[in-house]
Amino acid sequence: MAVTATDTHRAIDAVWRMESAKIIAGLARIVRDVGLAEELAQDALVAALEQWPESGIPDNPGAWLMATAKHRAIDTFRRNKRLERKHAELGRELQTQQEMAVPDFYAALDDDIGDDLLRLVFTSCHPVLSTEARVALTLRLLGGLTTEEIARAFLVPEPTIAQRIVRAKRTLAEAHVPFEVPRGGELAARLSSVLEVIYLVFNEGYSATSGGDWMRPALCEDALRLGRILAELASQEPEVHGLVALMEIQMSRSRARVSSSGEPILLLDQNRAHWDQLLIRRGFAALHRAEKLGGMRGPYALQAAIAACHARALSPEETDWARIVALYEALAQLAPSPVVELNRAVAVAMAFGPAAGLELVDALTAEPSLRGYHLLPSVRGDLLKKLSRFDEARAEFERAAALTRNARERELLLDRARRCAGS
C-alpha cells in the first residue's frame, strides 16, 4: 500500500509532538535562547515536511530532526560569526580549522537530554512571566502544540496566544534568564510555579471555564504527560508525584463525567464501573512514591489523598467522608483559601449532614473573592435542596447558572433549578 503525502504529514506531526521538546531543550542549552532554539527546531520541521514526502520517513525520525536542527544551529553561528563566542562560553578552545570545532558542538548537544528537558521546564515556567504566558509557552515548547491549538483549547483568539508566546520569549531573553535548574532554596519556589502551570492546564481540560464542552480531554492528556515527564526528571521531589497522583485519579473519571450526548455527570451520580482502574492504580502508585519521600504534607499530595478516598469507594455511601474532612482541614492549614473551605463544607455536609455543611457555606457568602464564583451558589443550592428549602435552592441554582461561562454547566444548573420548582 503506497504511503501518501497526507500519511507522511500525519507521521511528521506525531514525531514532532514526541520529539520537539527534546530537540528544543538540547538546542536551548547551547544557544542559551529559548526563542532561537525553537526557531532552529522549526527549521528542522520545515525540512522534514519538504524532504520526507519524497525520501520517505527515516528509520529514526527523531534523530533525523535533531541532526538537522544541529546543522541549522552551526550554520546560524557561522553566518553570525558567533561560533567562537558560543564555544568560549562552553569553556572550549576553538581549533584553527572550523571543521575541528563542529564535533565539539555536536558532543555538547548530545549531553544528557533529561537534564535539558528539566531546564526547559523551569525556563518555560519562570516567575518572570505572567501565568498566562507560562501556560502558553509550556504548551508550545513542551507540549508541541501549535498556536492555533492552544488558542482553540482555551477559547482565546489565536493572535492573543501568538503575542503571549512572542512576549514570553522576548522577556526571557531580555531578563537573561539562565537556562538551568535552580538550586537550593530557589528550587522549591520555582518548582511550585512549574506544578501550578501543569495543574492549571489540567484543570482547564477537566472543567472547562467556558465554551460548549464540559471537558477538553486533550488538555488533560497534555498536562498528565508533562507531569509524568517531570516525575521522571525530578524523581526525588514528592510534590511532583503528588500532582501526578492527583491528575491520574481525577483523569480516571473522565468517561463517567460526561453522558453520551455531552451533558455533565456530577461525582455522586457517576457510574463508578466506568472509572479507569489502570489510571487509578497509577495514581495510587504515584501517591505511594510521594508518601515514601515524606511528601504527604504537600498540597497536591493531600488533594491526591482526597481523590484516592473517592477512588477506593465502590459507591458514594461507602466513601470515608470523615477522612476527607480531616484531609481538607490539613489542606486548609497548609494552603488556606476560600475554595478549600468551600470544598471542606461539602465534605462536612456529606459526613455530618447538610445543615452542618450549610453553616460553613453561609460563612463564606461574604467572602469577596468568591463573589463571582459560581460553585458557591451551586453548593449552597444543593445543601438547601437536601434540607427541602426548595425555593431558596432554586434561586441559588439560577444565580450559579448566571455566573458560569460554560454552556453545559449552565444547562445543568438551570435543570436543577427547574426540578426545585417542581418539588
C-alpha positions as CSV (number, residue, x, y, z in Angstrom):
1,M,0.0,0.0,0.0
2,A,1.5,3.3,-1.1
3,V,2.2,6.0,1.6
4,T,0.5,9.2,0.7
5,A,1.8,12.7,1.4
6,T,-1.1,13.1,3.9
7,D,0.1,9.9,5.7
8,T,3.6,11.3,5.8
9,H,2.4,14.7,7.2
10,R,0.5,12.9,9.9
11,A,3.6,10.9,10.8
12,I,5.7,14.1,10.9
13,D,3.1,15.7,13.2
14,A,3.2,12.7,15.5
15,V,7.0,12.7,15.6
16,W,7.1,16.4,16.3
17,R,4.7,16.0,19.3
18,M,7.0,13.4,20.7
19,E,10.4,14.8,19.9
20,S,10.1,18.6,19.7
21,A,10.6,19.3,23.4
22,K,13.9,17.2,23.4
23,I,15.2,19.0,20.3
24,I,14.3,22.5,21.7
25,A,15.8,21.6,25.1
26,G,19.1,20.3,23.6
27,L,19.4,23.4,21.4
28,A,18.5,25.9,24.2
29,R,21.3,24.7,26.4
30,I,23.8,25.6,23.7
31,V,22.3,28.8,22.2
32,R,21.1,30.0,25.6
33,D,18.0,31.4,24.0
34,V,14.7,29.6,24.0
35,G,13.3,31.6,21.1
36,L,16.3,30.9,18.9
37,A,16.2,27.2,19.9
38,E,12.5,26.9,18.8
39,E,13.3,28.7,15.5
40,L,16.0,26.2,14.8
41,A,13.8,23.2,15.7
42,Q,11.0,24.7,13.5
43,D,13.6,24.9,10.6
44,A,14.2,21.2,11.0
45,L,10.5,20.5,10.9
46,V,10.1,22.5,7.7
47,A,13.0,20.5,6.2
48,A,11.1,17.3,7.2
49,L,7.9,18.5,5.5
50,E,9.9,19.3,2.4
51,Q,12.0,16.1,2.2
52,W,10.2,13.2,3.8
53,P,7.3,13.0,1.3
54,E,10.0,12.3,-1.4
55,S,12.7,10.5,0.6
56,G,10.4,8.6,2.9
57,I,10.3,8.7,6.7
58,P,13.7,7.9,8.3
59,D,14.2,4.8,10.5
60,N,14.8,7.2,13.4
61,P,12.9,10.3,12.6
62,G,13.6,12.0,16.0
63,A,17.4,11.6,15.4
64,W,17.0,13.0,11.9
65,L,15.2,16.1,13.2
66,M,17.9,16.6,15.9
67,A,20.7,16.2,13.5
68,T,19.1,18.7,11.1
69,A,18.5,21.2,13.9
70,K,22.2,20.8,14.9
71,H,23.3,21.7,11.4
72,R,20.9,24.7,11.4
73,A,22.5,25.9,14.7
74,I,26.0,25.6,13.4
75,D,25.1,27.3,10.1
76,T,23.5,30.1,12.1
77,F,26.6,30.6,14.2
78,R,28.8,30.6,11.2
79,R,26.7,33.2,9.5
80,N,26.5,35.4,12.5
81,K,30.2,34.9,13.5
82,R,29.0,33.7,16.8
83,L,30.6,30.3,16.9
84,E,33.7,31.4,18.7
85,R,31.8,33.2,21.4
86,K,29.5,30.2,22.0
87,H,32.4,27.8,22.3
88,A,34.2,30.2,24.6
89,E,31.0,30.2,26.8
90,L,31.3,26.4,26.9
91,G,34.9,26.7,28.0
92,R,36.4,25.2,24.9
93,E,39.2,26.5,22.7
94,L,38.2,26.9,19.1
95,Q,40.5,25.0,16.8
96,T,42.1,26.8,13.9
97,Q,40.2,24.8,11.5
98,Q,36.5,25.4,11.9
99,E,35.7,21.8,10.9
100,M,37.5,20.7,14.1
101,A,35.1,22.8,16.1
102,V,32.0,21.0,14.8
103,P,32.4,17.7,16.7
104,D,32.8,19.6,20.0
105,F,29.5,21.4,19.2
106,Y,27.8,18.0,18.4
107,A,29.2,16.5,21.6
108,A,27.8,19.3,23.7
109,L,24.3,18.8,22.1
110,D,24.5,15.1,22.9
111,D,24.7,15.5,26.7
112,D,22.0,14.0,28.9
113,I,18.7,15.0,27.4
114,G,16.9,14.5,30.7
115,D,18.7,17.5,32.2
116,D,18.0,19.6,29.2
117,L,14.2,18.9,29.4
118,L,14.2,19.7,33.1
119,R,16.0,23.0,32.3
120,L,13.4,23.8,29.6
121,V,10.5,23.1,32.1
122,F,11.9,25.5,34.6
123,T,12.7,28.2,31.9
124,S,9.2,28.0,30.4
125,C,7.6,28.4,33.8
126,H,9.9,31.1,35.1
127,P,8.2,33.5,37.5
128,V,9.3,36.5,35.4
129,L,6.5,35.5,33.1
130,S,2.8,36.0,33.7
131,T,0.8,32.9,34.5
132,E,-0.9,33.1,31.1
133,A,2.4,33.4,29.3
134,R,3.8,30.4,31.3
135,V,0.9,28.2,30.3
136,A,1.1,29.2,26.6
137,L,4.9,28.8,26.4
138,T,4.9,25.5,28.2
139,L,2.2,24.0,25.9
140,R,4.1,25.4,22.9
141,L,7.6,24.2,23.8
142,L,6.9,21.1,25.9
143,G,3.5,20.1,24.7
144,G,4.4,20.5,21.0
145,L,1.0,22.3,20.4
146,T,0.6,24.9,17.7
147,T,-0.5,28.4,18.4
148,E,-3.9,27.6,16.8
149,E,-4.3,24.5,19.0
150,I,-3.5,26.4,22.2
151,A,-5.9,29.2,21.3
152,R,-8.7,26.7,20.5
153,A,-8.2,24.8,23.7
154,F,-8.5,28.0,25.8
155,L,-11.1,29.7,23.6
156,V,-8.8,32.6,23.2
157,P,-8.1,34.4,19.8
158,E,-5.1,33.0,18.1
159,P,-3.3,36.4,17.8
160,T,-3.6,36.7,21.6
161,I,-1.8,33.4,22.1
162,A,0.8,34.3,19.5
163,Q,1.5,37.6,21.2
164,R,1.8,35.9,24.6
165,I,4.4,33.4,23.2
166,V,6.4,36.1,21.4
167,R,6.4,38.4,24.5
168,A,7.3,35.4,26.8
169,K,10.4,34.5,24.7
170,R,11.4,38.2,24.5
171,T,11.0,38.6,28.3
172,L,13.2,35.6,29.0
173,A,15.9,36.9,26.6
174,E,15.8,40.4,28.0
175,A,15.8,39.2,31.6
176,H,18.8,37.0,30.8
177,V,17.0,34.1,32.5
178,P,19.6,31.3,32.8
179,F,18.9,28.0,31.1
180,E,19.4,25.9,34.2
181,V,17.7,24.0,37.0
182,P,17.5,26.2,40.1
183,R,19.4,25.1,43.2
184,G,18.9,25.3,47.0
185,G,16.1,27.4,48.3
186,E,15.1,28.7,44.9
187,L,14.2,25.2,43.7
188,A,11.1,24.9,45.9
189,A,9.7,28.3,44.8
190,R,10.4,27.6,41.1
191,L,9.1,24.0,41.3
192,S,5.8,25.4,42.7
193,S,5.5,27.6,39.6
194,V,6.0,24.6,37.3
195,L,3.4,22.5,39.1
196,E,1.0,25.3,39.1
197,V,1.2,25.7,35.4
198,I,0.7,22.0,34.8
199,Y,-2.3,21.8,37.1
200,L,-3.8,24.9,35.5
201,V,-3.6,23.2,32.1
202,F,-5.2,20.0,33.6
203,N,-8.0,21.9,35.3
204,E,-8.9,23.8,32.2
205,G,-9.3,20.4,30.4
206,Y,-11.1,18.8,33.3
207,S,-13.7,21.5,34.0
208,A,-13.6,24.0,31.1
209,T,-14.2,27.5,32.3
210,S,-16.1,28.5,29.2
211,G,-17.4,27.2,25.8
212,G,-19.8,24.4,24.9
213,D,-17.9,21.4,26.2
214,W,-17.8,20.3,29.9
215,M,-14.3,18.7,29.4
216,R,-11.4,19.1,27.0
217,P,-9.7,15.8,27.4
218,A,-6.7,16.7,25.1
219,L,-5.6,19.4,27.6
220,C,-5.9,16.9,30.5
221,E,-3.7,14.4,28.5
222,D,-1.1,17.1,27.7
223,A,-0.9,18.1,31.4
224,L,-0.7,14.5,32.5
225,R,2.0,13.7,30.0
226,L,4.0,16.8,31.2
227,G,3.5,15.7,34.8
228,R,4.8,12.2,34.1
229,I,7.8,13.5,32.3
230,L,8.6,15.9,35.3
231,A,8.1,13.0,37.7
232,E,10.9,11.1,35.9
233,L,13.2,14.1,35.7
234,A,12.6,15.3,39.3
235,S,12.1,11.8,40.8
236,Q,13.1,12.9,44.4
237,E,10.5,15.7,44.6
238,P,7.5,14.4,46.5
239,E,5.0,17.1,45.3
240,V,5.7,16.2,41.7
241,H,4.5,12.7,42.4
242,G,1.6,14.2,44.5
243,L,0.4,16.2,41.5
244,V,0.8,13.2,39.1
245,A,-1.3,11.1,41.5
246,L,-4.0,13.7,41.7
247,M,-4.2,14.0,37.9
248,E,-4.1,10.3,37.3
249,I,-7.0,9.7,39.7
250,Q,-9.1,12.6,38.5
251,M,-8.5,11.6,34.9
252,S,-9.8,8.1,35.7
253,R,-13.3,9.5,36.0
254,S,-13.3,11.1,32.5
255,R,-15.6,8.6,30.8
256,A,-18.1,8.7,33.7
257,R,-18.2,12.6,33.9
258,V,-20.0,13.1,30.6
259,S,-23.1,11.5,29.1
260,S,-23.2,10.1,25.5
261,S,-24.7,13.4,24.5
262,G,-22.2,15.6,26.3
263,E,-24.1,16.5,29.5
264,P,-22.1,16.7,32.7
265,I,-22.5,14.0,35.3
266,L,-21.6,15.0,38.9
267,L,-19.3,12.9,41.0
268,L,-22.0,11.4,43.2
269,D,-24.1,10.4,40.2
270,Q,-21.4,8.8,38.2
271,N,-21.3,5.1,37.3
272,R,-18.1,4.1,39.0
273,A,-17.8,1.0,36.9
274,H,-16.7,3.4,34.1
275,W,-13.8,4.7,36.1
276,D,-10.5,3.7,34.6
277,Q,-8.9,1.3,37.0
278,L,-5.5,1.5,35.3
279,L,-5.3,5.2,35.9
280,I,-6.4,4.7,39.5
281,R,-3.6,2.2,40.1
282,R,-1.1,4.5,38.5
283,G,-2.4,7.3,40.8
284,F,-2.1,5.1,43.9
285,A,1.4,4.2,42.9
286,A,2.4,7.9,42.5
287,L,0.8,8.7,45.8
288,H,2.8,5.9,47.4
289,R,6.0,7.4,46.0
290,A,5.1,10.8,47.4
291,E,4.5,9.2,50.8
292,K,7.8,7.4,50.8
293,L,9.6,10.7,50.0
294,G,7.9,12.3,53.0
295,G,5.6,14.4,50.9
296,M,2.1,13.8,52.4
297,R,2.1,17.3,53.9
298,G,2.2,18.9,50.4
299,P,-1.0,20.5,48.9
300,Y,-1.0,18.2,45.8
301,A,-0.4,15.0,47.8
302,L,-3.2,16.0,50.2
303,Q,-5.6,16.6,47.3
304,A,-4.5,13.3,45.7
305,A,-5.3,11.6,49.1
306,I,-8.8,13.1,48.9
307,A,-9.2,11.8,45.4
308,A,-7.9,8.4,46.5
309,C,-10.7,8.2,49.1
310,H,-13.3,8.6,46.3
311,A,-11.4,6.1,44.1
312,R,-11.4,3.4,46.8
313,A,-15.2,3.7,47.5
314,L,-17.4,1.5,45.4
315,S,-20.3,3.9,46.0
316,P,-20.8,7.4,47.4
317,E,-22.2,5.8,50.6
318,E,-19.0,3.9,51.2
319,T,-16.8,7.0,50.9
320,D,-14.8,7.8,54.0
321,W,-16.1,11.3,54.3
322,A,-14.7,11.8,57.8
323,R,-11.2,11.2,56.5
324,I,-11.9,13.6,53.6
325,V,-12.9,16.2,56.1
326,A,-9.7,15.7,58.0
327,L,-7.6,15.9,54.8
328,Y,-9.3,19.2,53.9
329,E,-8.6,20.5,57.4
330,A,-4.9,19.7,56.9
331,L,-5.0,21.3,53.4
332,A,-6.7,24.4,54.9
333,Q,-3.9,24.8,57.4
334,L,-1.2,24.3,54.8
335,A,-2.7,26.4,52.0
336,P,-5.7,28.3,53.3
337,S,-8.2,29.6,50.7
338,P,-11.9,30.2,50.5
339,V,-12.2,27.5,47.8
340,V,-10.6,24.9,50.1
341,E,-13.1,26.0,52.8
342,L,-16.0,25.5,50.3
343,N,-14.8,22.0,49.5
344,R,-14.4,21.3,53.2
345,A,-18.0,22.4,53.7
346,V,-19.2,19.9,51.1
347,A,-17.3,17.1,52.8
348,V,-18.7,18.1,56.2
349,A,-22.2,18.0,54.8
350,M,-21.6,14.5,53.5
351,A,-20.1,13.3,56.8
352,F,-22.3,15.2,59.3
353,G,-25.4,16.3,57.4
354,P,-26.4,19.2,55.1
355,A,-27.2,21.6,58.0
356,A,-23.6,21.4,59.3
357,G,-22.3,22.0,55.7
358,L,-24.7,24.9,55.1
359,E,-23.4,26.7,58.2
360,L,-19.9,26.7,56.8
361,V,-21.1,27.7,53.4
362,D,-23.1,30.6,54.8
363,A,-20.0,31.9,56.5
364,L,-18.3,32.2,53.1
365,T,-21.1,34.2,51.3
366,A,-19.5,37.5,52.3
367,E,-16.0,36.4,51.0
368,P,-15.1,39.0,48.3
369,S,-13.0,36.5,46.2
370,L,-16.0,34.2,45.9
371,R,-18.4,36.8,44.8
372,G,-18.3,35.7,41.1
373,Y,-17.5,32.1,41.8
374,H,-20.4,30.0,40.5
375,L,-19.7,27.0,42.7
376,L,-20.6,28.9,45.9
377,P,-24.3,29.3,45.0
378,S,-24.2,25.9,43.3
379,V,-23.1,24.2,46.6
380,R,-25.4,26.3,48.7
381,G,-28.3,25.4,46.4
382,D,-27.5,21.7,46.7
383,L,-27.5,21.8,50.5
384,L,-30.7,23.9,50.6
385,K,-32.4,21.3,48.4
386,K,-31.3,18.5,50.7
387,L,-32.9,20.5,53.6
388,S,-36.2,20.8,51.5
389,R,-35.8,24.5,51.2
390,F,-36.7,24.3,47.5
391,D,-37.5,28.0,46.7
392,E,-34.2,29.1,48.2
393,A,-32.3,26.3,46.4
394,R,-33.9,27.2,43.0
395,A,-32.7,30.8,43.4
396,E,-29.2,29.7,44.2
397,F,-29.0,27.4,41.2
398,E,-30.3,30.2,38.9
399,R,-27.6,32.5,40.3
400,A,-24.9,29.9,39.7
401,A,-26.2,29.4,36.2
402,A,-25.9,33.2,35.5
403,L,-22.3,33.2,36.8
404,T,-20.8,30.2,34.9
405,R,-19.4,30.7,31.4
406,N,-19.6,27.1,30.4
407,A,-22.7,26.3,28.4
408,R,-23.0,22.7,29.5
409,E,-22.7,23.6,33.2
410,R,-25.2,26.4,32.8
411,E,-27.8,24.0,31.4
412,L,-27.1,21.5,34.2
413,L,-27.7,24.2,36.8
414,L,-30.9,25.5,35.2
415,D,-32.2,22.0,35.1
416,R,-31.6,21.6,38.8
417,A,-33.4,24.9,39.4
418,R,-36.4,23.6,37.4
419,R,-36.5,20.5,39.4
420,C,-36.6,22.5,42.6
421,A,-39.6,24.5,41.2
422,G,-41.5,21.2,40.7
423,S,-40.8,19.9,44.2
